[in-house]
Amino acid sequence: MSTATKKATKPLYAAIGAGTTALEKARELPQRVTTLPGTLKSFNSKVDIRELPKQIQSLGTSVPQRAGELVDRSRKLTDTAQKRVSKLTKRASKTYTDLSKRGEKLVTKVRKSAPSKRAAAQTKSARARIKAAATSVRKATEANIEAVSSAVDKATSEQAS
């Protein structure tokens, strides 16, 4: 396969790979849905609404200090975000390549399967038969044209005499 062909088919293979991955994830969905209520209960038990007024009062006394902390934290978060973007870009590229390989593997498997080979052989046979039929029709048409032409010539020559 040429480099240009590989580049052209890679998105197709990636789409096929993404489709098979989505199918696998969809099969896992019922199990995840059944565990959701337990997850929500554990989250609700961690939040105590009665403590909120005390927390709000303590915020008023520590705002200047917290502002400085927030500036420092925002700098750190910016650095962290840049690193994560870099990692995610690499991860996305790897995922795309993995999906492409997965799709290519599936296409290869389908191509090599017995039903696909049978279909290809039947198509090749049908193509040959159609070509032969077209040749037969062409020859028959030419013979009919010749016979009609000869009959017309004979009829016109008989009428002329």
HELIX and SHEET records of a PDB file:
HELIX    1   1 THR A    3  LYS A   46  1                                  44    
HELIX    2   2 ILE A   49  GLU A   51  5                                   3    
HELIX    3   3 LEU A   52  THR A   61  1                                  10    
HELIX    4   4 VAL A   63  LYS A  112  1                                  50    
HELIX    5   5 ALA A  114  ALA A  160  1                                  47    
END                                                                             
